[in-house]
Amino acid sequence: MLHGYRNGSAQADLELGEAWRVDAIPDLLRAVRALPGVQAARLRIVKQPD
């Protein structure tokens, strides 16, 4: 789940499903922060209960 996505006019939690994955590497966060209109970005990793 992508939790707490928000921008200037909306916010949402998005359930992306089991097949959706990203590599949590520093380059990913730098790339997201460099996107037009992005003011801030952070990565939070949470282990879901079994």
DOTORNU-953568 format. One line per field, with one value per residue: residue number from 1; residue in one letter; x, y, z of N, C-alpha, C in turn. Coordinates in Angstrom, 2 decimals. Atoms other than C-alpha are relative to their C-alpha. Layout:
// DOTORNU-953568
nr (NUM,...)
rest (a,...)
nxx (X,...)
nyy (Y,...)
nzz (Z,...)
caxx (X,...)
cayy (Y,...)
cazz (Z,...)
cxx (X,...)
cyy (Y,...)
czz (Z,...)
// end
This chain:
// DOTORNU-953568
nr (1,2,3,4,5,6,7,8,9,10,11,12,13,14,15,16,17,18,19,20,21,22,23,24,25,26,27,28,29,30,31,32,33,34,35,36,37,38,39,40,41,42,43,44,45,46,47,48,49,50)
rest (m,l,h,g,y,r,n,g,s,a,q,a,d,l,e,l,g,e,a,w,r,v,d,a,i,p,d,l,l,r,a,v,r,a,l,p,g,v,q,a,a,r,l,r,i,v,k,q,p,d)
nxx (0.84,-0.64,0.78,-0.21,-0.32,0.78,-0.53,0.67,1.46,0.61,-0.82,0.56,-0.76,0.17,-0.36,-0.62,0.01,-1.20,-0.96,-0.61,-1.22,-1.06,-1.27,-0.17,-1.38,-0.09,0.32,1.45,0.46,-0.50,0.78,1.34,-0.13,-0.32,1.15,0.65,1.11,-0.24,-0.65,-0.68,0.29,-0.73,0.29,0.28,0.16,0.75,0.30,1.41,0.17,0.25)
nyy (-1.17,-1.32,-0.64,-1.41,-0.84,-1.24,-1.16,-1.22,0.01,1.29,1.00,1.33,1.22,0.82,1.40,0.29,1.43,0.78,0.00,-1.32,-0.08,-0.94,0.17,-1.15,-0.45,-1.47,-0.60,-0.09,-1.17,-1.18,-0.16,-0.47,-1.39,-0.85,-0.13,-1.31,-0.14,0.70,-0.86,0.85,1.43,0.84,1.42,0.65,1.45,0.59,1.42,0.32,1.20,1.25)
nzz (0.00,-0.02,-1.05,-0.26,1.15,0.00,0.69,-0.42,0.11,-0.32,-0.67,0.19,-0.23,1.20,-0.13,1.30,0.27,-0.29,1.11,0.13,-0.81,0.36,-0.71,-0.88,0.12,-0.06,1.31,0.13,-0.72,0.72,1.23,-0.36,-0.46,1.15,0.90,-0.06,-0.92,-1.26,-0.97,-0.98,0.10,-0.94,0.13,-1.28,0.20,-1.11,0.17,-0.23,-0.84,0.77)
caxx (0.00,1.22,0.13,-0.32,0.16,-0.83,-0.38,-1.78,-5.33,-5.81,-4.58,-5.01,-3.84,-3.27,-3.35,-0.97,-1.15,1.39,3.02,3.97,7.55,10.31,13.99,14.50,17.76,19.02,18.69,14.93,14.37,16.58,14.63,11.25,12.44,13.60,10.18,8.43,6.04,7.46,8.28,9.28,9.47,10.44,10.52,8.92,9.25,6.73,6.52,2.93,1.68,1.56)
cayy (0.00,3.47,5.29,9.01,10.24,13.89,17.02,20.55,19.54,15.90,12.98,9.22,5.78,3.52,-0.27,-1.40,-5.18,-7.94,-7.68,-4.01,-3.55,-0.94,-1.14,1.13,2.67,6.24,6.91,6.23,8.90,11.38,10.75,11.23,14.44,15.76,15.34,18.58,19.70,17.43,19.52,16.67,12.88,10.25,6.47,4.61,0.84,-1.01,-4.74,-5.89,-8.37,-11.99)
cazz (0.00,-0.85,2.26,2.65,-0.92,-1.06,-3.10,-2.95,-3.81,-2.77,-0.70,-0.94,0.15,-2.84,-2.69,-5.43,-5.04,-4.50,-7.94,-7.48,-6.25,-6.22,-5.32,-2.32,-3.47,-3.00,-6.76,-6.56,-3.94,-5.80,-9.01,-7.31,-5.63,-9.02,-10.68,-11.61,-8.91,-6.18,-3.13,-0.81,-0.82,1.71,1.81,4.68,4.84,7.01,7.48,7.17,9.79,8.61)
cxx (0.89,-0.85,0.34,0.46,-0.84,0.72,-0.84,-1.52,-0.66,0.96,-0.67,0.95,-0.29,0.43,0.48,0.06,1.35,1.07,0.76,1.17,0.89,1.27,0.24,1.47,0.04,-0.35,-1.50,-0.52,0.48,-0.82,-1.39,0.06,0.26,-1.18,-0.63,-1.19,0.17,0.76,0.77,-0.41,0.82,-0.44,-0.19,-0.27,-0.64,-0.24,-1.45,-0.10,-0.33,-1.42)
cyy (1.23,0.85,1.48,0.82,1.26,1.05,1.20,-0.06,-1.31,-0.85,-1.35,-1.06,-0.88,-1.42,-0.48,-1.49,-0.66,0.07,1.32,0.10,1.12,-0.41,1.27,0.42,1.52,0.68,0.15,1.27,1.29,0.27,0.53,1.47,0.96,0.18,1.38,-0.02,-0.71,0.93,-0.80,-1.45,-0.73,-1.44,-0.56,-1.45,-0.58,-1.46,-0.24,-1.24,-1.21,-0.45)
czz (0.00,0.92,0.08,-1.19,0.09,-0.84,0.43,-0.02,0.39,0.81,-0.15,0.54,-1.20,0.28,-1.37,-0.31,0.20,-1.10,-0.12,0.95,-0.51,0.74,0.80,0.02,0.01,-1.33,-0.21,0.67,-0.65,-1.25,0.29,0.42,-1.15,-0.96,0.12,0.94,1.33,0.93,1.05,-0.25,1.04,-0.21,1.39,-0.27,1.25,-0.30,0.38,0.89,-0.86,0.07)
// end
